[in-house]
Amino acid sequence: MIVATATDAAYVELTAVLLASLADNAGGEVERVVVFCDNVGAEDQARMRASYPRDNIAFVDLAREMERHFGARPVNHHLSRTAYARILMPLLLPQAQGRLLYVDCDTLINAPLAPLAGLDMQRFAVAAVDDIARLDPGRHAARNLAIGLPGEMRYFNSGVLLIDLDQWRRESLSERVMAFAADHPDLPMMDQDALNGTLRGQWLVLDERWNLHRRLVKGRYEGDPVDWDEAAIIHFIGQIKPNYADCDHPARDRFLDYRTRTPFAGAKMKTKLSRKIEKRLRKWRRFRNWLGRRFLGMGQPA
């Protein structure tokens, strides 16, 4: 089984911590790890590599592919275009067969992955976990109706996807999902809406321990108390990430423990002010790179 993630310059620290957690839990079922990078410099790649002290890791630059397929796609207030990267992965790994486990870079691996490697996928191309919106029937129905699905149809969170690569390719899912995204230019949840809108309920449901996520509502994480120790994959959804000084996520201590095993161990936590400055710098770098590609045929990594 291949484990893959995608990152850009803004999420290098989170990706490094993910890789440290993966190294701690990956066994013989993980053939290799692939990190798809959108304009990530060599120094940041070295930091991520240092966080995964195994030799079965590779970094793939997908900036040109992202620009070609999704450069014109809109992004929302907290998702970058790398959210679309998982749609391209089966195409960018043409020789790979069997299983690909995609995990967002804001996740932690908290248990061995062997059960997923041996799971009967029942001829489905994708296995995933219900999105947390299921706890709010009105919200769930509205989201579905907005992308042309029946209100009651199941809708998954795309932060963790177990993909049968052969079945995915047989169903031409990369091409179909990209076509759906092109036909629906204002998708609120971007790739997640495009994947759900394309698959229309034809996916295998995983237990939520494989993508445990909770929303932050009025300063608290909603839902009943959860034993995060039992989660196999912890997903830090939302805008407040565990490397922020104002994060109060129940699993933050676990994140900070793995952070000590990365080059970011002594880095300062991000504050609201530092995040605003960082966001403006990212916008400037993206604009600078766009100018370089557009007018000079060049451009430096952000």
C-alpha positions as CSV (number, residue, x, y, z in Angstrom):
1,M,0.0,0.0,0.0
2,I,1.2,3.5,-0.9
3,V,0.5,6.3,1.6
4,A,0.3,9.7,0.0
5,T,-0.3,13.3,1.1
6,A,-0.1,16.8,-0.6
7,T,1.3,20.0,0.8
8,D,2.3,23.5,-0.1
9,A,4.6,26.0,1.6
10,A,2.0,26.9,4.2
11,Y,1.6,23.4,5.5
12,V,5.1,22.1,5.7
13,E,5.2,21.9,9.5
14,L,1.9,20.0,9.7
15,T,3.2,17.6,7.0
16,A,6.4,17.0,8.9
17,V,4.4,16.1,12.0
18,L,2.2,13.8,10.0
19,L,5.3,12.0,8.6
20,A,6.7,11.6,12.1
21,S,3.5,9.9,13.2
22,L,3.5,7.8,10.1
23,A,7.0,6.6,10.7
24,D,6.0,5.5,14.2
25,N,3.1,3.5,13.0
26,A,3.9,2.3,9.5
27,G,4.7,-1.4,9.2
28,G,5.4,-3.7,6.4
29,E,2.0,-2.9,4.7
30,V,3.4,0.5,3.7
31,E,5.4,0.0,0.5
32,R,6.3,3.6,0.1
33,V,5.3,7.2,1.0
34,V,4.8,9.9,-1.6
35,V,4.6,13.6,-0.7
36,F,3.1,15.7,-3.5
37,C,4.4,19.2,-3.3
38,D,3.0,22.4,-4.8
39,N,5.8,25.0,-4.9
40,V,7.7,23.6,-1.9
41,G,11.4,24.5,-1.8
42,A,14.3,22.2,-1.3
43,E,14.9,23.4,2.3
44,D,11.3,22.6,3.3
45,Q,11.5,19.2,1.6
46,A,14.6,18.4,3.6
47,R,12.7,19.3,6.8
48,M,10.0,16.9,5.9
49,R,12.4,14.2,4.9
50,A,14.2,14.5,8.3
51,S,10.8,13.9,10.0
52,Y,10.4,10.5,8.4
53,P,13.6,8.4,9.2
54,R,12.9,5.7,6.7
55,D,14.1,5.3,3.1
56,N,10.8,4.5,1.4
57,I,9.8,8.2,0.9
58,A,9.7,10.3,-2.3
59,F,8.7,13.9,-3.0
60,V,6.9,14.7,-6.3
61,D,6.6,18.3,-7.6
62,L,3.2,18.8,-9.0
63,A,3.1,22.6,-9.3
64,R,2.9,22.4,-13.1
65,E,0.2,19.8,-13.1
66,M,-1.8,21.8,-10.5
67,E,-1.4,24.9,-12.6
68,R,-2.5,23.1,-15.8
69,H,-5.6,21.4,-14.3
70,F,-6.6,23.7,-11.4
71,G,-4.8,27.0,-11.8
72,A,-8.1,28.7,-12.6
73,R,-10.2,26.9,-10.0
74,P,-11.4,29.1,-7.1
75,V,-10.2,28.4,-3.5
76,N,-12.0,29.2,-0.3
77,H,-10.9,31.0,2.8
78,H,-8.9,28.2,4.3
79,L,-8.3,25.6,1.6
80,S,-5.6,25.9,-1.0
81,R,-5.6,24.4,-4.5
82,T,-3.6,21.4,-3.1
83,A,-7.0,20.2,-1.9
84,Y,-7.5,19.1,-5.6
85,A,-4.2,17.1,-5.6
86,R,-5.7,13.8,-4.5
87,I,-7.7,13.8,-7.7
88,L,-4.5,13.6,-9.8
89,M,-2.6,11.1,-7.8
90,P,-3.7,8.0,-9.6
91,L,-2.6,9.6,-12.9
92,L,0.7,10.8,-11.5
93,L,1.6,7.3,-10.3
94,P,0.9,5.4,-13.5
95,Q,2.9,2.3,-12.5
96,A,1.4,2.0,-9.1
97,Q,-1.1,-0.8,-8.4
98,G,-3.2,-2.0,-5.5
99,R,-4.0,0.4,-2.7
100,L,-3.3,4.1,-2.2
101,L,-4.1,5.6,1.2
102,Y,-4.4,9.4,0.8
103,V,-4.3,11.4,4.1
104,D,-4.5,15.2,4.4
105,C,-1.4,16.9,5.8
106,D,-3.3,18.0,8.9
107,T,-3.8,14.4,10.1
108,L,-1.9,12.2,12.5
109,I,-1.5,8.4,12.1
110,N,-2.3,7.0,15.5
111,A,-2.4,3.2,14.9
112,P,-1.1,0.6,12.5
113,L,-2.5,0.8,8.9
114,A,-2.6,-3.0,8.3
115,P,-6.4,-3.3,8.6
116,L,-6.8,-0.9,5.6
117,A,-4.2,-2.8,3.5
118,G,-6.2,-6.0,3.9
119,L,-9.8,-4.5,3.7
120,D,-12.2,-6.0,1.2
121,M,-13.3,-3.0,-0.8
122,Q,-16.1,-4.8,-2.5
123,R,-15.2,-3.5,-5.9
124,F,-15.6,0.2,-4.8
125,A,-12.9,2.5,-6.0
126,V,-13.0,4.6,-2.8
127,A,-13.5,3.9,0.9
128,A,-14.0,6.9,3.2
129,V,-15.6,8.1,6.4
130,D,-18.9,10.1,6.7
131,D,-18.4,13.8,7.0
132,I,-19.1,15.4,10.4
133,A,-22.0,17.3,8.7
134,R,-24.0,14.1,9.2
135,L,-24.6,15.2,12.8
136,D,-26.6,18.2,11.4
137,P,-29.3,16.8,9.0
138,G,-30.3,20.2,7.7
139,R,-26.7,21.1,6.9
140,H,-26.1,17.7,5.4
141,A,-29.1,17.9,3.1
142,A,-28.3,21.5,2.0
143,R,-24.8,20.5,1.0
144,N,-26.0,17.5,-1.0
145,L,-28.7,19.5,-2.8
146,A,-26.1,22.2,-3.7
147,I,-24.1,19.6,-5.8
148,G,-27.1,17.8,-7.2
149,L,-27.3,14.9,-4.8
150,P,-30.4,13.6,-2.9
151,G,-30.6,15.3,0.5
152,E,-30.3,12.0,2.4
153,M,-27.4,10.5,0.4
154,R,-24.2,9.8,2.3
155,Y,-21.4,12.3,1.9
156,F,-17.8,11.5,2.9
157,N,-15.0,13.7,4.2
158,S,-12.1,13.6,1.6
159,G,-9.3,14.1,4.2
160,V,-8.7,10.3,4.3
161,L,-9.3,8.2,1.2
162,L,-8.5,4.6,0.6
163,I,-8.3,4.2,-3.1
164,D,-8.3,1.0,-5.2
165,L,-6.0,2.3,-8.0
166,D,-7.1,-0.2,-10.6
167,Q,-10.8,0.3,-10.0
168,W,-10.3,4.1,-9.9
169,R,-8.7,4.0,-13.3
170,R,-11.3,1.6,-14.8
171,E,-13.9,4.1,-13.8
172,S,-11.9,7.1,-15.2
173,L,-12.5,8.9,-11.9
174,S,-9.7,11.5,-12.2
175,E,-11.2,12.6,-15.5
176,R,-14.8,12.5,-14.3
177,V,-14.1,14.4,-11.1
178,M,-12.1,17.1,-12.9
179,A,-15.0,17.4,-15.4
180,F,-17.5,17.8,-12.4
181,A,-15.3,20.5,-10.9
182,A,-15.1,22.3,-14.2
183,D,-18.9,22.2,-14.6
184,H,-19.4,23.5,-11.0
185,P,-16.9,26.3,-10.6
186,D,-18.3,27.5,-7.2
187,L,-18.0,24.3,-5.1
188,P,-17.9,25.4,-1.4
189,M,-15.8,22.3,-0.4
190,M,-13.9,22.1,-3.7
191,D,-12.5,18.6,-4.3
192,Q,-14.7,17.1,-1.6
193,D,-17.8,18.2,-3.3
194,A,-16.5,17.2,-6.7
195,L,-15.7,13.7,-5.5
196,N,-19.0,13.2,-3.8
197,G,-20.9,14.7,-6.7
198,T,-19.2,12.3,-9.1
199,L,-19.4,9.1,-7.0
200,R,-23.0,9.7,-6.0
201,G,-23.0,7.4,-3.0
202,Q,-21.0,4.6,-4.7
203,W,-18.2,4.3,-2.1
204,L,-17.4,2.0,0.9
205,V,-18.1,3.4,4.3
206,L,-15.2,3.2,6.8
207,D,-15.6,3.4,10.6
208,E,-15.0,6.9,11.8
209,R,-11.9,5.9,13.7
210,W,-10.1,6.1,10.3
211,N,-10.8,9.8,10.0
212,L,-11.9,11.1,13.4
213,H,-12.8,14.8,13.0
214,R,-14.9,17.3,14.9
215,R,-16.0,20.9,14.2
216,L,-15.1,23.8,16.4
217,V,-18.4,25.6,17.4
218,K,-18.3,28.6,19.8
219,G,-14.9,27.7,21.0
220,R,-15.6,24.0,21.7
221,Y,-15.4,20.9,19.6
222,E,-18.9,19.7,19.1
223,G,-20.3,16.2,19.6
224,D,-20.1,13.8,22.4
225,P,-16.8,13.3,24.2
226,V,-14.6,11.0,22.1
227,D,-11.7,8.8,23.2
228,W,-9.1,10.1,20.8
229,D,-6.7,7.4,21.9
230,E,-8.8,4.9,20.0
231,A,-8.7,6.9,16.7
232,A,-6.5,5.3,14.1
233,I,-6.3,8.6,12.1
234,I,-6.9,12.0,13.8
235,H,-7.9,14.8,11.5
236,F,-7.5,18.4,12.6
237,I,-10.2,20.0,10.4
238,G,-11.0,23.7,10.3
239,Q,-8.9,26.9,10.4
240,I,-7.4,26.5,13.9
241,K,-4.5,24.0,13.5
242,P,-2.6,22.3,16.4
243,N,0.5,24.4,15.8
244,Y,-1.5,27.6,16.6
245,A,-1.1,29.1,20.0
246,D,-4.9,29.4,20.3
247,C,-5.7,25.8,19.5
248,D,-7.5,23.8,22.2
249,H,-8.1,20.5,20.3
250,P,-8.5,17.4,22.5
251,A,-5.7,15.7,20.6
252,R,-3.2,18.6,20.5
253,D,-0.9,17.1,23.1
254,R,-0.5,14.1,20.8
255,F,0.4,16.4,17.9
256,L,2.9,18.3,20.1
257,D,4.6,15.0,21.1
258,Y,5.2,14.1,17.4
259,R,6.3,17.6,16.7
260,T,9.3,17.1,19.0
261,R,10.5,14.5,16.5
262,T,10.7,17.0,13.7
263,P,12.9,20.0,12.8
264,F,10.0,22.1,14.1
265,A,10.4,21.0,17.7
266,G,11.6,24.4,18.9
267,A,9.6,26.5,16.6
268,K,7.3,29.2,18.1
269,M,3.5,28.5,17.9
270,K,1.7,30.6,15.3
271,T,-0.3,33.5,16.7
272,K,-3.2,35.3,15.0
273,L,-0.9,38.2,14.0
274,S,1.8,35.9,12.6
275,R,-0.7,34.0,10.6
276,K,-2.0,37.2,9.1
277,I,1.5,38.2,8.1
278,E,2.2,34.8,6.7
279,K,-1.0,34.8,4.7
280,R,-0.1,38.1,3.0
281,L,3.4,36.9,2.2
282,R,2.0,33.7,0.6
283,K,-0.3,35.8,-1.5
284,W,2.6,38.0,-2.7
285,R,4.7,34.9,-3.5
286,R,2.0,33.3,-5.5
287,F,1.5,36.6,-7.4
288,R,5.2,36.9,-8.0
289,N,5.4,33.3,-9.3
290,W,2.4,33.8,-11.5
291,L,4.1,36.9,-13.0
292,G,7.2,34.9,-13.6
293,R,5.4,32.1,-15.4
294,R,3.2,34.4,-17.3
295,F,5.7,37.0,-18.6
296,L,9.2,35.5,-18.1
297,G,8.6,31.8,-18.4
298,M,10.1,31.3,-15.0
299,G,9.3,31.7,-11.3
300,Q,10.7,30.7,-8.0
301,P,9.2,28.3,-5.5
302,A,7.2,29.9,-2.8
